[in-house]
Structures are given as structure tokens and as C-alpha cells.
Amino acid sequence: MTLARGMKEKIEPELKAAVDAGRLLIATPFENSVQRVTAETAERRNRFMIELADEVVIGFASKGGMLERLIVEVKGKVIVQV
């Protein structure tokens, strides 16, 4: 799970067991001072994830939306749209 804001101070109970068991990683490209999700932080989070990935699978991208625009800009990655 990658956040479009800084790291949460408290992890929800339904996620904590998965984190503790090493089955879920929570990451963020932001400092803890970033507390609100905006269109800009969501786009930065999406770029961050695309940069980290070897292969990107897009389940849905709105026509003319942010993901559609981002995947057009991606170079050197395998992009799969389902």
C-alpha cells in the first residue's frame, strides 16, 4: 500500500496484522508533515509507484484521466491494461 500523504501515525487494526506478519508494506514518498491527499499528491504517489515497478498493471484508467496520461509518459516499463 502506498499513501498519497505522509506516513500514518496509527495503522488501522484490519491492516496491522498483515503489516506485523510481513504480508503488507506501507510506503510513502512524502514527509510526515504532508497530511492531506490532493490530486497533486496522488499523482506524485502514482509516479513513485510506476518508477519502482518493473511491470505496471492498470485495471482501469479514465479516458483523459491522470493514469491514462501517466502511462503514456512511461518509458522502459511493461504496461498492461486489463
BELJOFEN-V790470 format. One record per residue. OMEGA is omega in degrees with one decimal (NA if undefined). Layout:
omega = [OMEGA	OMEGA]
This chain:
omega = [177.4	-175.9	174.9	179.5	176.4	-178.8	178.1	176.3	-178.2	179.6	179.4	-177.7	-178.6	177.8	-174.2	-179.3	179.3	177.4	-178.9	-179.6	180.0	179.2	-179.2	175.5	174.9	-177.6	175.7	174.6	-172.1	171.5	179.6	-179.3	177.7	-172.2	-178.2	175.0	176.7	175.4	-179.2	179.5	176.8	178.5	178.7	177.0	-179.8	176.2	178.6	-178.9	178.3	179.7	-178.5	-171.4	170.4	-179.7	-178.9	176.9	-179.5	178.2	179.3	174.3	179.8	176.7	-179.9	-177.4	-176.0	-178.2	178.2	179.2	-178.3	-177.1	174.8	-178.3	-174.5	177.3	174.7	178.2	173.8	178.7	178.3	175.5	-179.9	NA]
